[in-house]
Amino acid sequence: MTQKKAKFKWSVPCENSFQELKDRLTSALVLTLLESTDGFVVYCDASRIRLGCVLMQNEKVIAYASRQLKIHEKNNPAHDLKLAAVVFSLKDWRHYLYGDHIDVFTDHKSLK
């Protein structure tokens, strides 16, 4: 996968591993209910194809969110995509976050 012409084959074992990982990340043992007085932590990231974020409280995952980039967003610079991930997460979870303390983390230096 490190070479440009390398072929990637999605096989049945790959699909089974992916489904198991997805089930483990969204099971009741991983996701927890929120507590209204403890504040929130939001982790955001972006790539050239999608935005992703995680909502956490007391070091436990409350929710995940992601979306594909729209056609007009795919040519945006990295700092715009990272900021779009922050805006997406805050809009998506505004009903949880409104009125509470929020710490937002991203890996882009210009947004810190």
N, CA, C and O of each residue as an XYZ file, in Angstrom:
448
protein
N       0.805     -1.201      0.000
C       0.000      0.000      0.000
C       0.852      1.270      0.000
O       0.316      2.371     -0.125
N       2.144      1.131      0.136
C       2.980      2.324      0.129
C       3.396      2.745     -1.271
O       3.928      3.839     -1.457
N       3.162      1.895     -2.244
C       3.496      2.242     -3.621
C       2.233      2.650     -4.367
O       1.135      2.178     -4.071
N       2.410      3.523     -5.326
C       1.274      4.069     -6.054
C       0.485      3.005     -6.811
O      -0.743      3.070     -6.864
N       1.167      2.037     -7.392
C       0.491      1.027     -8.205
C       0.122     -0.236     -7.426
O      -0.344     -1.211     -8.016
N       0.325     -0.229     -6.117
C      -0.015     -1.406     -5.307
C      -1.525     -1.594     -5.303
O      -2.277     -0.633     -5.145
N      -1.962     -2.828     -5.476
C      -3.395     -3.124     -5.512
C      -3.878     -3.489     -4.118
O      -3.197     -4.195     -3.374
N      -5.042     -3.006     -3.781
C      -5.661     -3.316     -2.500
C      -6.856     -4.210     -2.761
O      -7.740     -3.865     -3.545
N      -6.884     -5.346     -2.113
C      -7.984     -6.285     -2.304
C      -8.747     -6.420     -0.993
O      -8.183     -6.826      0.023
N     -10.025     -6.081     -1.021
C     -10.900     -6.196      0.148
C     -11.493     -7.598      0.135
O     -12.343     -7.914     -0.697
N     -11.042     -8.426      1.052
C     -11.452     -9.829      1.067
C     -12.480    -10.080      2.165
O     -12.801     -9.185      2.947
N     -12.985    -11.293      2.213
C     -13.958    -11.682      3.241
C     -13.357    -11.537      4.644
O     -14.037    -11.007      5.523
N     -12.121    -11.978      4.899
C     -11.547    -11.751      6.232
C     -11.422    -10.260      6.586
O     -11.601     -9.882      7.743
N     -11.117     -9.421      5.596
C     -11.067     -7.974      5.840
C     -12.435     -7.458      6.256
O     -12.553     -6.698      7.216
N     -13.458     -7.868      5.540
C     -14.822     -7.442      5.857
C     -15.234     -7.923      7.241
O     -15.842     -7.168      8.000
N     -14.913     -9.166      7.580
C     -15.256     -9.697      8.903
C     -14.550     -8.923     10.013
O     -15.156     -8.617     11.040
N     -13.287     -8.611      9.813
C     -12.537     -7.830     10.805
C     -13.117     -6.431     10.947
O     -13.252     -5.916     12.057
N     -13.458     -5.820      9.817
C     -14.054     -4.485      9.854
C     -15.378     -4.491     10.609
O     -15.622     -3.612     11.435
N     -16.231     -5.466     10.336
C     -17.527     -5.544     11.014
C     -17.354     -5.778     12.519
O     -18.085     -5.200     13.323
N     -16.399     -6.614     12.896
C     -16.155     -6.860     14.318
C     -15.655     -5.596     15.017
O     -16.092     -5.282     16.124
N     -14.746     -4.875     14.374
C     -14.251     -3.624     14.931
C     -15.372     -2.607     15.070
O     -15.474     -1.925     16.090
N     -16.214     -2.503     14.048
C     -17.345     -1.576     14.088
C     -18.304     -1.935     15.222
O     -18.781     -1.051     15.934
N     -18.587     -3.221     15.391
C     -19.470     -3.664     16.474
C     -18.882     -3.341     17.842
O     -19.601     -2.909     18.743
N     -17.589     -3.548     17.997
C     -16.956     -3.267     19.289
C     -16.940     -1.778     19.611
O     -17.093     -1.391     20.769
N     -16.757     -0.943     18.594
C     -16.710      0.498     18.831
C     -18.077      1.104     19.103
O     -18.160      2.196     19.665
N     -19.134      0.433     18.725
C     -20.479      0.984     18.924
C     -21.306      0.174     19.907
O     -22.513      0.386     20.013
N     -20.693     -0.734     20.617
C     -21.449     -1.549     21.575
C     -21.716     -0.754     22.849
O     -21.108      0.289     23.088
N     -22.625     -1.262     23.647
C     -22.996     -0.607     24.899
C     -21.817     -0.528     25.867
O     -21.796      0.344     26.736
N     -20.846     -1.412     25.733
C     -19.690     -1.379     26.616
C     -18.767     -0.209     26.304
O     -18.008      0.226     27.170
N     -18.822      0.301     25.088
C     -17.956      1.410     24.705
C     -18.672      2.741     24.861
O     -18.130      3.665     25.468
N     -19.874      2.853     24.326
C     -20.628      4.099     24.401
C     -21.303      4.217     25.761
O     -21.851      3.240     26.272
N     -21.265      5.413     26.349
C     -21.887      5.625     27.654
C     -22.872      6.778     27.575
O     -22.845      7.573     26.636
N     -23.726      6.856     28.556
C     -24.675      7.959     28.649
C     -23.970      9.186     29.208
O     -23.017      9.068     29.977
N     -24.441     10.352     28.821
C     -23.799     11.567     29.287
C     -24.342     11.995     30.639
O     -25.463     11.660     31.021
N     -23.508     12.749     31.353
C     -23.899     13.355     32.615
C     -23.851     14.858     32.400
O     -22.836     15.390     31.951
N     -24.918     15.533     32.710
C     -25.106     16.913     32.258
C     -24.175     17.936     32.897
O     -24.077     19.051     32.384
N     -23.496     17.618     33.977
C     -22.731     18.656     34.670
C     -21.222     18.539     34.517
O     -20.493     19.322     35.128
N     -20.734     17.611     33.742
C     -19.302     17.334     33.731
C     -18.522     17.962     32.583
O     -17.311     17.757     32.513
N     -19.133     18.700     31.696
C     -18.423     19.259     30.556
C     -18.123     18.193     29.513
O     -18.349     17.005     29.743
N     -17.614     18.626     28.366
C     -17.391     17.709     27.255
C     -16.023     17.936     26.634
O     -15.438     19.014     26.749
N     -15.528     16.903     25.977
C     -14.311     16.986     25.183
C     -14.668     16.496     23.784
O     -15.269     15.433     23.625
N     -14.293     17.276     22.774
C     -14.561     16.925     21.381
C     -13.217     16.811     20.660
O     -12.413     17.742     20.673
N     -12.987     15.665     20.035
C     -11.799     15.441     19.215
C     -12.224     15.449     17.751
O     -13.145     14.730     17.363
N     -11.551     16.265     16.936
C     -11.921     16.414     15.526
C     -10.718     16.141     14.631
O      -9.575     16.421     14.993
N     -11.002     15.590     13.462
C      -9.959     15.387     12.467
C     -10.592     15.385     11.083
O     -11.801     15.203     10.936
N      -9.761     15.588     10.082
C     -10.238     15.614      8.699
C      -9.175     15.019      7.792
O      -7.979     15.085      8.075
N      -9.637     14.442      6.707
C      -8.741     13.946      5.666
C      -9.226     14.511      4.340
O     -10.113     15.364      4.316
N      -8.667     14.059      3.268
C      -9.081     14.533      1.945
C     -10.418     13.950      1.505
O     -10.947     14.356      0.470
N     -10.979     13.010      2.264
C     -12.255     12.417      1.855
C     -13.362     12.525      2.900
O     -14.539     12.410      2.559
N     -13.002     12.747      4.178
C     -14.067     12.818      5.179
C     -13.659     13.585      6.420
O     -12.481     13.844      6.665
N     -14.692     13.945      7.209
C     -14.522     14.590      8.506
C     -14.933     13.590      9.575
O     -15.840     12.786      9.362
N     -14.275     13.638     10.716
C     -14.643     12.737     11.796
C     -14.448     13.400     13.144
O     -13.583     14.261     13.302
N     -15.259     12.995     14.122
C     -15.144     13.554     15.460
C     -15.694     12.583     16.504
O     -16.508     11.706     16.212
N     -15.216     12.776     17.723
C     -15.623     11.948     18.853
C     -16.023     12.877     19.987
O     -15.298     13.818     20.309
N     -17.173     12.614     20.591
C     -17.649     13.359     21.755
C     -17.386     12.513     22.987
O     -17.819     11.363     23.062
N     -16.668     13.086     23.962
C     -16.316     12.341     25.167
C     -16.664     13.135     26.417
O     -16.765     14.362     26.400
N     -16.844     12.385     27.503
C     -17.090     12.980     28.807
C     -16.498     12.037     29.850
O     -16.760     10.835     29.819
N     -15.712     12.568     30.761
C     -15.047     11.754     31.789
C     -14.233     10.623     31.165
O     -14.222      9.503     31.675
N     -13.551     10.924     30.054
C     -12.712      9.969     29.328
C     -13.484      8.768     28.784
O     -12.895      7.712     28.550
N     -14.780      8.915     28.582
C     -15.608      7.854     27.999
C     -16.298      8.397     26.754
O     -16.700      9.560     26.711
N     -16.428      7.548     25.746
C     -17.033      7.960     24.478
C     -18.545      8.063     24.630
O     -19.197      7.133     25.105
N     -19.088      9.194     24.225
C     -20.534      9.414     24.200
C     -21.068      9.154     22.796
O     -22.094      8.493     22.635
N     -20.375      9.672     21.773
C     -20.865      9.529     20.396
C     -19.723      9.717     19.401
O     -18.703     10.340     19.694
N     -19.935      9.157     18.226
C     -19.054      9.354     17.076
C     -19.865     10.051     15.987
O     -21.082      9.882     15.909
N     -19.192     10.828     15.153
C     -19.857     11.420     13.993
C     -18.839     11.560     12.865
O     -17.660     11.822     13.102
N     -19.311     11.381     11.650
C     -18.448     11.581     10.487
C     -19.314     11.850      9.272
O     -20.510     11.558      9.256
N     -18.687     12.408      8.267
C     -19.365     12.596      6.987
C     -18.326     12.732      5.896
O     -17.189     13.137      6.137
N     -18.745     12.381      4.678
C     -17.871     12.565      3.525
C     -17.817     14.039      3.164
O     -18.752     14.796      3.422
N     -16.704     14.425      2.565
C     -16.591     15.796      2.095
C     -17.484     15.999      0.879
O     -17.665     15.098      0.059
N     -18.029     17.186      0.784
C     -18.794     17.546     -0.404
C     -17.801     17.864     -1.525
O     -16.631     18.147     -1.271
N     -18.279     17.813     -2.744
C     -17.400     17.997     -3.904
C     -16.630     19.318     -3.824
O     -15.434     19.355     -4.110
N     -17.302     20.385     -3.444
C     -16.626     21.684     -3.399
C     -15.642     21.802     -2.235
O     -14.829     22.726     -2.224
N     -15.689     20.899     -1.261
C     -14.772     20.946     -0.120
C     -13.468     20.187     -0.365
O     -12.484     20.404      0.342
N     -13.455     19.308     -1.348
C     -12.309     18.413     -1.537
C     -11.018     19.136     -1.901
O      -9.936     18.588     -1.688
N     -11.097     20.333     -2.437
C      -9.894     21.083     -2.807
C      -9.474     22.096     -1.749
O      -8.526     22.852     -1.962
N     -10.162     22.123     -0.619
C      -9.827     23.070      0.445
C      -8.492     22.710      1.094
O      -8.116     21.538      1.128
N      -7.777     23.708      1.607
C      -6.533     23.414      2.328
C      -6.813     22.699      3.654
O      -7.944     22.680      4.140
N      -5.769     22.118      4.218
C      -5.914     21.296      5.426
C      -6.530     22.064      6.586
O      -7.384     21.523      7.290
N      -6.118     23.319      6.805
C      -6.662     24.052      7.951
C      -8.157     24.320      7.793
O      -8.882     24.354      8.787
N      -8.630     24.510      6.560
C     -10.069     24.682      6.343
C     -10.829     23.392      6.626
O     -11.926     23.428      7.184
N     -10.254     22.254      6.244
C     -10.911     20.969      6.499
C     -10.963     20.671      7.991
O     -11.974     20.177      8.491
N      -9.880     20.968      8.704
C      -9.865     20.747     10.156
C     -10.904     21.637     10.833
O     -11.612     21.194     11.738
N     -10.994     22.886     10.395
C     -11.995     23.788     10.956
C     -13.402     23.325     10.599
O     -14.312     23.442     11.420
N     -13.595     22.808      9.401
C     -14.901     22.265      9.009
C     -15.292     21.099      9.909
O     -16.470     20.936     10.225
N     -14.324     20.287     10.327
C     -14.608     19.179     11.241
C     -15.064     19.700     12.599
O     -15.974     19.139     13.209
N     -14.435     20.769     13.072
C     -14.841     21.368     14.349
C     -16.261     21.913     14.247
O     -17.092     21.650     15.117
N     -16.540     22.664     13.197
C     -17.879     23.236     13.006
C     -18.921     22.131     12.871
O     -19.997     22.218     13.462
N     -18.609     21.100     12.102
C     -19.521     19.965     11.935
C     -19.848     19.327     13.279
O     -21.013     19.052     13.567
N     -18.832     19.088     14.105
C     -19.078     18.434     15.395
C     -19.909     19.313     16.318
O     -20.821     18.820     16.981
N     -19.610     20.595     16.370
C     -20.362     21.489     17.252
C     -21.809     21.641     16.803
O     -22.708     21.735     17.639
N     -22.045     21.665     15.498
C     -23.423     21.721     15.001
C     -24.160     20.418     15.266
O     -25.322     20.424     15.673
N     -23.477     19.294     15.033
C     -24.113     17.987     15.176
C     -24.511     17.700     16.623
O     -25.556     17.101     16.876
N     -23.685     18.124     17.558
C     -23.950     17.824     18.973
C     -24.384     19.045     19.767
O     -24.270     19.041     20.992
N     -24.878     20.093     19.112
C     -25.233     21.327     19.806
C     -26.253     21.109     20.914
O     -26.215     21.812     21.923
N     -27.166     20.151     20.752
C     -28.175     19.902     21.782
C     -27.552     19.318     23.048
O     -28.124     19.471     24.128
N     -26.405     18.657     22.949
C     -25.680     18.184     24.137
C     -24.808     19.294     24.722
O     -24.715     19.443     25.940
N     -24.175     20.063     23.852
C     -23.108     20.967     24.251
C     -23.579     22.329     24.736
O     -22.856     23.002     25.471
N     -24.759     22.745     24.346
C     -25.221     24.101     24.641
C     -25.219     24.358     26.149
O     -25.850     23.627     26.912
N     -24.511     25.391     26.564
C     -24.486     25.799     27.958
C     -23.463     25.081     28.823
O     -23.335     25.406     30.003
N     -22.734     24.124     28.283
C     -21.721     23.397     29.046
C     -20.318     23.809     28.614
O     -20.127     24.401     27.551
N     -19.347     23.487     29.455
C     -17.940     23.714     29.118
C     -17.517     22.683     28.074
O     -17.828     21.499     28.198
N     -16.799     23.147     27.038
C     -16.364     22.263     25.954
C     -14.877     22.494     25.697
O     -14.438     23.635     25.557
N     -14.113     21.420     25.634
C     -12.729     21.468     25.170
C     -12.695     20.799     23.806
O     -13.131     19.657     23.657
N     -12.177     21.509     22.811
C     -12.093     20.971     21.454
C     -10.625     20.742     21.119
O      -9.796     21.637     21.287
N     -10.307     19.541     20.645
C      -8.942     19.194     20.277
C      -8.871     18.858     18.793
O      -9.713     18.137     18.257
N      -7.846     19.398     18.149
C      -7.554     19.081     16.762
C      -6.039     18.999     16.609
O      -5.303     19.541     17.434
N      -5.575     18.337     15.578
C      -4.136     18.165     15.414
C      -3.497     19.221     14.515
O      -2.338     19.077     14.127
N      -4.228     20.270     14.181
C      -3.682     21.306     13.307
C      -3.193     22.483     14.149
O      -3.954     23.051     14.933
N      -1.935     22.843     13.984
C      -1.307     23.872     14.818
C      -1.993     25.234     14.721
O      -2.119     25.926     15.731
N      -2.432     25.630     13.547
C      -2.996     26.972     13.395
C      -4.360     27.114     14.068
O      -4.831     28.235     14.261
N      -4.997     26.017     14.423
C      -6.304     26.085     15.077
C      -6.213     25.965     16.593
O      -7.238     26.027     17.273
N      -5.021     25.795     17.133
C      -4.890     25.591     18.585
C      -4.978     26.871     19.354
O      -4.886     26.861     20.582
